[in-house]
Amino acid sequence: MSSSPHISVQISGQNFQLVCEPDEEESLRAAAELVNSEITSVRGGSANPSVSLETAAIVSALNFAAELLRRNSDGSDEYSNQNLAQLVDKINSVLPD
């Protein structure tokens, strides 16, 4: 029995240790790069101290959620709400208390 790999990703200068299935590692790394890029963009390029990391993460999550809703071709609100709830749970799990 093999265990899921632990991977390390860096988002906005912070390291995160994540667990994922072996076949999900590449997409998780790509997602981390996308999140890092979006947060950097929200913060105005390099880390802008006038925008907190928490605020940038929330704005980034809203941007991703809006994009998900735009791409949702089947129009199912239940599907969209479920995906958004999962996204919010993931974001909350990595934000500092």
C-alpha positions as CSV (number, residue, x, y, z in Angstrom):
1,M,0.0,0.0,0.0
2,S,1.5,3.3,-1.1
3,S,0.9,6.6,0.6
4,S,0.0,9.8,-1.1
5,P,3.0,12.0,-1.9
6,H,3.6,15.2,0.1
7,I,4.6,18.0,-2.2
8,S,5.8,21.5,-1.4
9,V,4.6,24.6,-3.2
10,Q,5.3,28.2,-2.7
11,I,2.6,30.8,-2.9
12,S,3.3,34.5,-2.3
13,G,6.6,33.6,-0.6
14,Q,5.1,31.1,1.8
15,N,5.8,27.3,1.6
16,F,2.9,24.9,1.8
17,Q,3.1,21.2,2.3
18,L,0.3,19.4,0.6
19,V,-0.9,15.9,0.2
20,C,-2.3,14.7,-3.1
21,E,-2.8,11.5,-5.1
22,P,0.1,10.6,-7.3
23,D,-1.9,11.3,-10.5
24,E,-2.9,14.8,-9.2
25,E,0.6,16.1,-8.4
26,E,1.1,17.9,-11.8
27,S,-2.3,19.6,-11.8
28,L,-1.9,20.6,-8.1
29,R,1.5,22.2,-8.9
30,A,0.0,24.0,-11.9
31,A,-2.9,25.2,-9.7
32,A,-0.4,26.5,-7.1
33,E,1.4,28.4,-9.8
34,L,-1.9,29.9,-11.1
35,V,-2.9,30.9,-7.5
36,N,0.5,32.5,-6.9
37,S,0.2,34.4,-10.2
38,E,-3.3,35.6,-9.4
39,I,-2.3,36.7,-5.8
40,T,0.8,38.5,-7.2
41,S,-1.4,40.3,-9.8
42,V,-4.0,41.3,-7.1
43,R,-1.2,42.7,-5.0
44,G,0.1,44.8,-7.9
45,G,3.1,42.8,-9.0
46,S,5.6,42.2,-6.3
47,A,4.2,41.8,-2.8
48,N,2.4,45.1,-2.2
49,P,2.2,45.7,1.5
50,S,-0.9,47.8,1.1
51,V,-2.9,44.6,0.2
52,S,-2.7,41.9,2.8
53,L,-2.1,38.3,1.8
54,E,-5.5,37.4,3.2
55,T,-7.2,40.1,1.2
56,A,-5.4,39.1,-2.0
57,A,-6.3,35.4,-1.4
58,I,-10.0,36.3,-1.0
59,V,-10.0,38.5,-4.1
60,S,-8.2,35.8,-6.0
61,A,-10.8,33.2,-4.9
62,L,-13.6,35.5,-6.0
63,N,-11.9,35.9,-9.4
64,F,-11.5,32.2,-9.8
65,A,-15.1,31.6,-8.6
66,A,-16.4,34.1,-11.1
67,E,-14.4,32.5,-13.9
68,L,-15.8,29.0,-12.8
69,L,-19.3,30.4,-13.0
70,R,-18.7,31.9,-16.4
71,R,-17.4,28.6,-17.7
72,N,-20.2,26.5,-16.2
73,S,-22.0,25.6,-19.4
74,D,-24.7,23.4,-17.9
75,G,-26.2,26.2,-15.8
76,S,-26.6,24.0,-12.8
77,D,-26.5,26.2,-9.7
78,E,-26.2,23.2,-7.5
79,Y,-23.0,22.1,-9.3
80,S,-21.6,25.6,-9.1
81,N,-22.4,26.0,-5.4
82,Q,-20.8,22.7,-4.6
83,N,-17.6,23.7,-6.4
84,L,-17.6,27.1,-4.8
85,A,-18.1,25.6,-1.3
86,Q,-15.2,23.2,-1.9
87,L,-13.0,26.1,-3.1
88,V,-13.9,28.1,0.0
89,D,-13.1,25.2,2.2
90,K,-9.7,24.7,0.6
91,I,-8.9,28.4,0.9
92,N,-9.9,28.5,4.5
93,S,-7.8,25.5,5.3
94,V,-4.6,27.3,4.2
95,L,-5.3,30.8,5.5
96,P,-3.6,31.7,8.8
97,D,-5.9,31.8,11.8
